[in-house]
Amino acid sequence: MIKDIKSLRELSTQELHNELAVLRKGSLDLRLGRSTNQLRDTSMFKKVKAQVARILTFLKERNDLV
């Protein structure tokens, strides 16, 4: 789920959009896990949020933000 910056830069625009969708779904799963007290690693919130921001930045650089 979490990839480094170099591997993200190598992805195509469509792959970045797909990765963004996966991360947003993962974010929802984290929120649901927290609300049901099943979440153990709360640091994942920060990691997922940062990864989403990176992907949005790459898409904006390419002028492909939809």
PDB file of N, CA, C and O in Angstrom:
ATOM      1  N   MET A   1       0.830  -1.189   0.000  1.00  0.00           N
ATOM      2  CA  MET A   1       0.000   0.000   0.000  1.00  0.00           C
ATOM      3  C   MET A   1       0.875   1.254   0.000  1.00  0.00           C
ATOM      4  O   MET A   1       0.702   2.111  -0.866  1.00  0.00           O
ATOM      5  N   ILE A   2       1.798   1.383   0.935  1.00  0.00           N
ATOM      6  CA  ILE A   2       2.656   2.546   1.005  1.00  0.00           C
ATOM      7  C   ILE A   2       3.893   2.289   0.145  1.00  0.00           C
ATOM      8  O   ILE A   2       4.604   1.304   0.346  1.00  0.00           O
ATOM      9  N   LYS A   3       4.144   3.180  -0.810  1.00  0.00           N
ATOM     10  CA  LYS A   3       5.290   3.038  -1.699  1.00  0.00           C
ATOM     11  C   LYS A   3       6.223   4.227  -1.502  1.00  0.00           C
ATOM     12  O   LYS A   3       5.820   5.276  -1.000  1.00  0.00           O
ATOM     13  N   ASP A   4       7.477   4.044  -1.908  1.00  0.00           N
ATOM     14  CA  ASP A   4       8.419   5.151  -1.791  1.00  0.00           C
ATOM     15  C   ASP A   4       8.222   6.122  -2.963  1.00  0.00           C
ATOM     16  O   ASP A   4       7.546   5.804  -3.942  1.00  0.00           O
ATOM     17  N   ILE A   5       8.812   7.282  -2.845  1.00  0.00           N
ATOM     18  CA  ILE A   5       8.604   8.363  -3.804  1.00  0.00           C
ATOM     19  C   ILE A   5       9.091   7.986  -5.192  1.00  0.00           C
ATOM     20  O   ILE A   5       8.436   8.299  -6.186  1.00  0.00           O
ATOM     21  N   LYS A   6      10.237   7.317  -5.271  1.00  0.00           N
ATOM     22  CA  LYS A   6      10.797   6.956  -6.573  1.00  0.00           C
ATOM     23  C   LYS A   6       9.856   6.033  -7.347  1.00  0.00           C
ATOM     24  O   LYS A   6       9.640   6.225  -8.543  1.00  0.00           O
ATOM     25  N   SER A   7       9.305   5.044  -6.673  1.00  0.00           N
ATOM     26  CA  SER A   7       8.399   4.118  -7.361  1.00  0.00           C
ATOM     27  C   SER A   7       7.092   4.800  -7.749  1.00  0.00           C
ATOM     28  O   SER A   7       6.480   4.433  -8.752  1.00  0.00           O
ATOM     29  N   LEU A   8       6.658   5.784  -6.970  1.00  0.00           N
ATOM     30  CA  LEU A   8       5.447   6.526  -7.333  1.00  0.00           C
ATOM     31  C   LEU A   8       5.668   7.384  -8.577  1.00  0.00           C
ATOM     32  O   LEU A   8       4.782   7.487  -9.426  1.00  0.00           O
ATOM     33  N   ARG A   9       6.841   7.998  -8.686  1.00  0.00           N
ATOM     34  CA  ARG A   9       7.127   8.841  -9.848  1.00  0.00           C
ATOM     35  C   ARG A   9       7.154   8.032 -11.146  1.00  0.00           C
ATOM     36  O   ARG A   9       6.878   8.566 -12.221  1.00  0.00           O
ATOM     37  N   GLU A  10       7.484   6.751 -11.042  1.00  0.00           N
ATOM     38  CA  GLU A  10       7.573   5.902 -12.223  1.00  0.00           C
ATOM     39  C   GLU A  10       6.210   5.407 -12.710  1.00  0.00           C
ATOM     40  O   GLU A  10       6.104   4.885 -13.819  1.00  0.00           O
ATOM     41  N   LEU A  11       5.177   5.566 -11.895  1.00  0.00           N
ATOM     42  CA  LEU A  11       3.852   5.084 -12.273  1.00  0.00           C
ATOM     43  C   LEU A  11       3.216   6.001 -13.317  1.00  0.00           C
ATOM     44  O   LEU A  11       3.488   7.201 -13.363  1.00  0.00           O
ATOM     45  N   SER A  12       2.371   5.414 -14.142  1.00  0.00           N
ATOM     46  CA  SER A  12       1.638   6.213 -15.119  1.00  0.00           C
ATOM     47  C   SER A  12       0.510   6.961 -14.407  1.00  0.00           C
ATOM     48  O   SER A  12       0.217   6.706 -13.239  1.00  0.00           O
ATOM     49  N   THR A  13      -0.105   7.872 -15.123  1.00  0.00           N
ATOM     50  CA  THR A  13      -1.185   8.662 -14.546  1.00  0.00           C
ATOM     51  C   THR A  13      -2.341   7.772 -14.108  1.00  0.00           C
ATOM     52  O   THR A  13      -2.892   7.961 -13.024  1.00  0.00           O
ATOM     53  N   GLN A  14      -2.708   6.811 -14.934  1.00  0.00           N
ATOM     54  CA  GLN A  14      -3.805   5.907 -14.589  1.00  0.00           C
ATOM     55  C   GLN A  14      -3.459   5.071 -13.360  1.00  0.00           C
ATOM     56  O   GLN A  14      -4.310   4.837 -12.501  1.00  0.00           O
ATOM     57  N   GLU A  15      -2.213   4.625 -13.280  1.00  0.00           N
ATOM     58  CA  GLU A  15      -1.796   3.853 -12.112  1.00  0.00           C
ATOM     59  C   GLU A  15      -1.824   4.714 -10.852  1.00  0.00           C
ATOM     60  O   GLU A  15      -2.157   4.219  -9.775  1.00  0.00           O
ATOM     61  N   LEU A  16      -1.479   5.990 -10.972  1.00  0.00           N
ATOM     62  CA  LEU A  16      -1.561   6.884  -9.813  1.00  0.00           C
ATOM     63  C   LEU A  16      -3.006   7.072  -9.364  1.00  0.00           C
ATOM     64  O   LEU A  16      -3.292   7.094  -8.167  1.00  0.00           O
ATOM     65  N   HIS A  17      -3.912   7.205 -10.325  1.00  0.00           N
ATOM     66  CA  HIS A  17      -5.330   7.324  -9.979  1.00  0.00           C
ATOM     67  C   HIS A  17      -5.826   6.051  -9.282  1.00  0.00           C
ATOM     68  O   HIS A  17      -6.598   6.123  -8.325  1.00  0.00           O
ATOM     69  N   ASN A  18      -5.380   4.893  -9.764  1.00  0.00           N
ATOM     70  CA  ASN A  18      -5.765   3.632  -9.130  1.00  0.00           C
ATOM     71  C   ASN A  18      -5.199   3.530  -7.718  1.00  0.00           C
ATOM     72  O   ASN A  18      -5.895   3.101  -6.797  1.00  0.00           O
ATOM     73  N   GLU A  19      -3.952   3.920  -7.548  1.00  0.00           N
ATOM     74  CA  GLU A  19      -3.320   3.892  -6.224  1.00  0.00           C
ATOM     75  C   GLU A  19      -4.037   4.850  -5.270  1.00  0.00           C
ATOM     76  O   GLU A  19      -4.218   4.545  -4.091  1.00  0.00           O
ATOM     77  N   LEU A  20      -4.436   5.994  -5.784  1.00  0.00           N
ATOM     78  CA  LEU A  20      -5.176   6.961  -4.975  1.00  0.00           C
ATOM     79  C   LEU A  20      -6.498   6.372  -4.507  1.00  0.00           C
ATOM     80  O   LEU A  20      -6.880   6.551  -3.350  1.00  0.00           O
ATOM     81  N   ALA A  21      -7.195   5.680  -5.382  1.00  0.00           N
ATOM     82  CA  ALA A  21      -8.461   5.046  -5.011  1.00  0.00           C
ATOM     83  C   ALA A  21      -8.252   3.983  -3.940  1.00  0.00           C
ATOM     84  O   ALA A  21      -9.052   3.868  -3.010  1.00  0.00           O
ATOM     85  N   VAL A  22      -7.183   3.209  -4.068  1.00  0.00           N
ATOM     86  CA  VAL A  22      -6.874   2.173  -3.077  1.00  0.00           C
ATOM     87  C   VAL A  22      -6.572   2.812  -1.717  1.00  0.00           C
ATOM     88  O   VAL A  22      -7.035   2.330  -0.683  1.00  0.00           O
ATOM     89  N   LEU A  23      -5.805   3.882  -1.725  1.00  0.00           N
ATOM     90  CA  LEU A  23      -5.459   4.553  -0.466  1.00  0.00           C
ATOM     91  C   LEU A  23      -6.682   5.180   0.192  1.00  0.00           C
ATOM     92  O   LEU A  23      -6.819   5.135   1.414  1.00  0.00           O
ATOM     93  N   ARG A  24      -7.557   5.754  -0.595  1.00  0.00           N
ATOM     94  CA  ARG A  24      -8.774   6.347  -0.025  1.00  0.00           C
ATOM     95  C   ARG A  24      -9.681   5.272   0.558  1.00  0.00           C
ATOM     96  O   ARG A  24     -10.320   5.492   1.587  1.00  0.00           O
ATOM     97  N   LYS A  25      -9.743   4.118  -0.085  1.00  0.00           N
ATOM     98  CA  LYS A  25     -10.507   2.987   0.459  1.00  0.00           C
ATOM     99  C   LYS A  25      -9.851   2.510   1.748  1.00  0.00           C
ATOM    100  O   LYS A  25     -10.537   2.190   2.718  1.00  0.00           O
ATOM    101  N   GLY A  26      -8.524   2.464   1.756  1.00  0.00           N
ATOM    102  CA  GLY A  26      -7.801   2.075   2.961  1.00  0.00           C
ATOM    103  C   GLY A  26      -8.025   3.047   4.098  1.00  0.00           C
ATOM    104  O   GLY A  26      -8.102   2.649   5.260  1.00  0.00           O
ATOM    105  N   SER A  27      -8.128   4.324   3.764  1.00  0.00           N
ATOM    106  CA  SER A  27      -8.393   5.345   4.777  1.00  0.00           C
ATOM    107  C   SER A  27      -9.767   5.126   5.409  1.00  0.00           C
ATOM    108  O   SER A  27      -9.931   5.262   6.621  1.00  0.00           O
ATOM    109  N   LEU A  28     -10.736   4.791   4.586  1.00  0.00           N
ATOM    110  CA  LEU A  28     -12.079   4.493   5.093  1.00  0.00           C
ATOM    111  C   LEU A  28     -12.035   3.276   6.008  1.00  0.00           C
ATOM    112  O   LEU A  28     -12.654   3.273   7.073  1.00  0.00           O
ATOM    113  N   ASP A  29     -11.310   2.250   5.599  1.00  0.00           N
ATOM    114  CA  ASP A  29     -11.183   1.053   6.430  1.00  0.00           C
ATOM    115  C   ASP A  29     -10.518   1.369   7.769  1.00  0.00           C
ATOM    116  O   ASP A  29     -10.902   0.816   8.800  1.00  0.00           O
ATOM    117  N   LEU A  30      -9.526   2.254   7.754  1.00  0.00           N
ATOM    118  CA  LEU A  30      -8.884   2.662   9.009  1.00  0.00           C
ATOM    119  C   LEU A  30      -9.868   3.375   9.925  1.00  0.00           C
ATOM    120  O   LEU A  30      -9.907   3.115  11.128  1.00  0.00           O
ATOM    121  N   ARG A  31     -10.658   4.270   9.357  1.00  0.00           N
ATOM    122  CA  ARG A  31     -11.641   4.991  10.179  1.00  0.00           C
ATOM    123  C   ARG A  31     -12.677   4.037  10.759  1.00  0.00           C
ATOM    124  O   ARG A  31     -13.067   4.169  11.919  1.00  0.00           O
ATOM    125  N   LEU A  32     -13.120   3.079   9.957  1.00  0.00           N
ATOM    126  CA  LEU A  32     -14.083   2.101  10.459  1.00  0.00           C
ATOM    127  C   LEU A  32     -13.467   1.229  11.541  1.00  0.00           C
ATOM    128  O   LEU A  32     -14.121   0.909  12.533  1.00  0.00           O
ATOM    129  N   GLY A  33     -12.212   0.846  11.352  1.00  0.00           N
ATOM    130  CA  GLY A  33     -11.517   0.055  12.357  1.00  0.00           C
ATOM    131  C   GLY A  33     -11.348   0.797  13.665  1.00  0.00           C
ATOM    132  O   GLY A  33     -11.450   0.213  14.743  1.00  0.00           O
ATOM    133  N   ARG A  34     -11.088   2.094  13.560  1.00  0.00           N
ATOM    134  CA  ARG A  34     -10.937   2.897  14.783  1.00  0.00           C
ATOM    135  C   ARG A  34     -12.271   3.008  15.515  1.00  0.00           C
ATOM    136  O   ARG A  34     -12.319   2.942  16.743  1.00  0.00           O
ATOM    137  N   SER A  35     -13.346   3.177  14.760  1.00  0.00           N
ATOM    138  CA  SER A  35     -14.646   3.356  15.406  1.00  0.00           C
ATOM    139  C   SER A  35     -15.140   2.075  16.076  1.00  0.00           C
ATOM    140  O   SER A  35     -15.948   2.137  17.003  1.00  0.00           O
ATOM    141  N   THR A  36     -14.668   0.923  15.622  1.00  0.00           N
ATOM    142  CA  THR A  36     -15.069  -0.339  16.230  1.00  0.00           C
ATOM    143  C   THR A  36     -14.000  -0.891  17.179  1.00  0.00           C
ATOM    144  O   THR A  36     -14.080  -2.040  17.613  1.00  0.00           O
ATOM    145  N   ASN A  37     -13.006  -0.067  17.492  1.00  0.00           N
ATOM    146  CA  ASN A  37     -11.919  -0.432  18.412  1.00  0.00           C
ATOM    147  C   ASN A  37     -11.144  -1.670  17.947  1.00  0.00           C
ATOM    148  O   ASN A  37     -10.697  -2.464  18.774  1.00  0.00           O
ATOM    149  N   GLN A  38     -10.985  -1.839  16.647  1.00  0.00           N
ATOM    150  CA  GLN A  38     -10.225  -2.960  16.110  1.00  0.00           C
ATOM    151  C   GLN A  38      -8.876  -2.520  15.551  1.00  0.00           C
ATOM    152  O   GLN A  38      -8.074  -3.357  15.138  1.00  0.00           O
ATOM    153  N   LEU A  39      -8.623  -1.226  15.536  1.00  0.00           N
ATOM    154  CA  LEU A  39      -7.391  -0.700  14.959  1.00  0.00           C
ATOM    155  C   LEU A  39      -6.273  -0.724  15.996  1.00  0.00           C
ATOM    156  O   LEU A  39      -6.427  -0.221  17.109  1.00  0.00           O
ATOM    157  N   ARG A  40      -5.150  -1.316  15.613  1.00  0.00           N
ATOM    158  CA  ARG A  40      -4.000  -1.404  16.518  1.00  0.00           C
ATOM    159  C   ARG A  40      -2.967  -0.315  16.230  1.00  0.00           C
ATOM    160  O   ARG A  40      -2.434   0.292  17.159  1.00  0.00           O
ATOM    161  N   ASP A  41      -2.682  -0.063  14.959  1.00  0.00           N
ATOM    162  CA  ASP A  41      -1.618   0.859  14.567  1.00  0.00           C
ATOM    163  C   ASP A  41      -2.224   2.187  14.091  1.00  0.00           C
ATOM    164  O   ASP A  41      -2.574   2.335  12.920  1.00  0.00           O
ATOM    165  N   THR A  42      -2.342   3.134  15.001  1.00  0.00           N
ATOM    166  CA  THR A  42      -2.954   4.412  14.645  1.00  0.00           C
ATOM    167  C   THR A  42      -2.023   5.300  13.825  1.00  0.00           C
ATOM    168  O   THR A  42      -2.465   6.313  13.283  1.00  0.00           O
ATOM    169  N   SER A  43      -0.749   4.942  13.726  1.00  0.00           N
ATOM    170  CA  SER A  43       0.181   5.737  12.924  1.00  0.00           C
ATOM    171  C   SER A  43      -0.116   5.612  11.429  1.00  0.00           C
ATOM    172  O   SER A  43       0.381   6.405  10.629  1.00  0.00           O
ATOM    173  N   MET A  44      -0.912   4.633  11.055  1.00  0.00           N
ATOM    174  CA  MET A  44      -1.258   4.440   9.645  1.00  0.00           C
ATOM    175  C   MET A  44      -2.056   5.616   9.101  1.00  0.00           C
ATOM    176  O   MET A  44      -1.982   5.902   7.906  1.00  0.00           O
ATOM    177  N   PHE A  45      -2.819   6.306   9.948  1.00  0.00           N
ATOM    178  CA  PHE A  45      -3.574   7.471   9.494  1.00  0.00           C
ATOM    179  C   PHE A  45      -2.648   8.508   8.872  1.00  0.00           C
ATOM    180  O   PHE A  45      -2.902   9.011   7.777  1.00  0.00           O
ATOM    181  N   LYS A  46      -1.575   8.819   9.583  1.00  0.00           N
ATOM    182  CA  LYS A  46      -0.619   9.813   9.114  1.00  0.00           C
ATOM    183  C   LYS A  46       0.084   9.345   7.843  1.00  0.00           C
ATOM    184  O   LYS A  46       0.294  10.135   6.923  1.00  0.00           O
ATOM    185  N   LYS A  47       0.446   8.066   7.788  1.00  0.00           N
ATOM    186  CA  LYS A  47       1.145   7.525   6.625  1.00  0.00           C
ATOM    187  C   LYS A  47       0.266   7.549   5.382  1.00  0.00           C
ATOM    188  O   LYS A  47       0.727   7.917   4.302  1.00  0.00           O
ATOM    189  N   VAL A  48      -0.990   7.160   5.528  1.00  0.00           N
ATOM    190  CA  VAL A  48      -1.907   7.140   4.388  1.00  0.00           C
ATOM    191  C   VAL A  48      -2.192   8.561   3.921  1.00  0.00           C
ATOM    192  O   VAL A  48      -2.232   8.824   2.719  1.00  0.00           O
ATOM    193  N   LYS A  49      -2.388   9.469   4.856  1.00  0.00           N
ATOM    194  CA  LYS A  49      -2.662  10.860   4.500  1.00  0.00           C
ATOM    195  C   LYS A  49      -1.480  11.465   3.731  1.00  0.00           C
ATOM    196  O   LYS A  49      -1.683  12.187   2.756  1.00  0.00           O
ATOM    197  N   ALA A  50      -0.271  11.179   4.157  1.00  0.00           N
ATOM    198  CA  ALA A  50       0.920  11.691   3.476  1.00  0.00           C
ATOM    199  C   ALA A  50       1.050  11.088   2.087  1.00  0.00           C
ATOM    200  O   ALA A  50       1.424  11.781   1.141  1.00  0.00           O
ATOM    201  N   GLN A  51       0.745   9.805   1.959  1.00  0.00           N
ATOM    202  CA  GLN A  51       0.832   9.145   0.658  1.00  0.00           C
ATOM    203  C   GLN A  51      -0.197   9.718  -0.315  1.00  0.00           C
ATOM    204  O   GLN A  51       0.107   9.910  -1.492  1.00  0.00           O
ATOM    205  N   VAL A  52      -1.396   9.990   0.161  1.00  0.00           N
ATOM    206  CA  VAL A  52      -2.430  10.604  -0.684  1.00  0.00           C
ATOM    207  C   VAL A  52      -1.956  11.981  -1.149  1.00  0.00           C
ATOM    208  O   VAL A  52      -2.128  12.339  -2.314  1.00  0.00           O
ATOM    209  N   ALA A  53      -1.368  12.740  -0.250  1.00  0.00           N
ATOM    210  CA  ALA A  53      -0.867  14.069  -0.603  1.00  0.00           C
ATOM    211  C   ALA A  53       0.237  13.981  -1.650  1.00  0.00           C
ATOM    212  O   ALA A  53       0.286  14.804  -2.565  1.00  0.00           O
ATOM    213  N   ARG A  54       1.123  12.997  -1.529  1.00  0.00           N
ATOM    214  CA  ARG A  54       2.188  12.812  -2.527  1.00  0.00           C
ATOM    215  C   ARG A  54       1.604  12.518  -3.902  1.00  0.00           C
ATOM    216  O   ARG A  54       2.017  13.107  -4.901  1.00  0.00           O
ATOM    217  N   ILE A  55       0.650  11.611  -3.943  1.00  0.00           N
ATOM    218  CA  ILE A  55       0.052  11.240  -5.225  1.00  0.00           C
ATOM    219  C   ILE A  55      -0.672  12.426  -5.846  1.00  0.00           C
ATOM    220  O   ILE A  55      -0.561  12.659  -7.049  1.00  0.00           O
ATOM    221  N   LEU A  56      -1.408  13.174  -5.040  1.00  0.00           N
ATOM    222  CA  LEU A  56      -2.086  14.361  -5.558  1.00  0.00           C
ATOM    223  C   LEU A  56      -1.087  15.386  -6.084  1.00  0.00           C
ATOM    224  O   LEU A  56      -1.357  16.062  -7.076  1.00  0.00           O
ATOM    225  N   THR A  57       0.060  15.504  -5.429  1.00  0.00           N
ATOM    226  CA  THR A  57       1.105  16.415  -5.890  1.00  0.00           C
ATOM    227  C   THR A  57       1.652  15.972  -7.236  1.00  0.00           C
ATOM    228  O   THR A  57       1.834  16.794  -8.135  1.00  0.00           O
ATOM    229  N   PHE A  58       1.917  14.673  -7.383  1.00  0.00           N
ATOM    230  CA  PHE A  58       2.419  14.162  -8.665  1.00  0.00           C
ATOM    231  C   PHE A  58       1.402  14.373  -9.776  1.00  0.00           C
ATOM    232  O   PHE A  58       1.771  14.721 -10.898  1.00  0.00           O
ATOM    233  N   LEU A  59       0.133  14.166  -9.475  1.00  0.00           N
ATOM    234  CA  LEU A  59      -0.906  14.369 -10.489  1.00  0.00           C
ATOM    235  C   LEU A  59      -1.023  15.844 -10.861  1.00  0.00           C
ATOM    236  O   LEU A  59      -1.244  16.186 -12.023  1.00  0.00           O
ATOM    237  N   LYS A  60      -0.873  16.707  -9.869  1.00  0.00           N
ATOM    238  CA  LYS A  60      -0.942  18.138 -10.152  1.00  0.00           C
ATOM    239  C   LYS A  60       0.252  18.581 -10.999  1.00  0.00           C
ATOM    240  O   LYS A  60       0.106  19.419 -11.888  1.00  0.00           O
ATOM    241  N   GLU A  61       1.433  18.021 -10.725  1.00  0.00           N
ATOM    242  CA  GLU A  61       2.615  18.336 -11.528  1.00  0.00           C
ATOM    243  C   GLU A  61       2.403  17.954 -12.998  1.00  0.00           C
ATOM    244  O   GLU A  61       2.878  18.632 -13.909  1.00  0.00           O
ATOM    245  N   ARG A  62       1.687  16.861 -13.200  1.00  0.00           N
ATOM    246  CA  ARG A  62       1.420  16.393 -14.561  1.00  0.00           C
ATOM    247  C   ARG A  62       0.182  17.057 -15.176  1.00  0.00           C
ATOM    248  O   ARG A  62      -0.159  16.787 -16.328  1.00  0.00           O
ATOM    249  N   ASN A  63      -0.479  17.911 -14.421  1.00  0.00           N
ATOM    250  CA  ASN A  63      -1.713  18.573 -14.840  1.00  0.00           C
ATOM    251  C   ASN A  63      -2.800  17.577 -15.199  1.00  0.00           C
ATOM    252  O   ASN A  63      -3.578  17.801 -16.127  1.00  0.00           O
ATOM    253  N   ASP A  64      -2.852  16.469 -14.456  1.00  0.00           N
ATOM    254  CA  ASP A  64      -3.842  15.431 -14.682  1.00  0.00           C
ATOM    255  C   ASP A  64      -4.758  15.230 -13.480  1.00  0.00           C
ATOM    256  O   ASP A  64      -5.356  14.165 -13.326  1.00  0.00           O
ATOM    257  N   LEU A  65      -4.868  16.219 -12.651  1.00  0.00           N
ATOM    258  CA  LEU A  65      -5.709  16.112 -11.480  1.00  0.00           C
ATOM    259  C   LEU A  65      -7.163  16.251 -11.908  1.00  0.00           C
ATOM    260  O   LEU A  65      -7.559  17.244 -12.519  1.00  0.00           O
ATOM    261  N   VAL A  66      -7.944  15.237 -11.572  1.00  0.00           N
ATOM    262  CA  VAL A  66      -9.354  15.246 -11.973  1.00  0.00           C
ATOM    263  C   VAL A  66     -10.221  15.446 -10.768  1.00  0.00           C
ATOM    264  O   VAL A  66     -11.445  15.484 -10.888  1.00  0.00           O
TER     265      VAL A  66
END
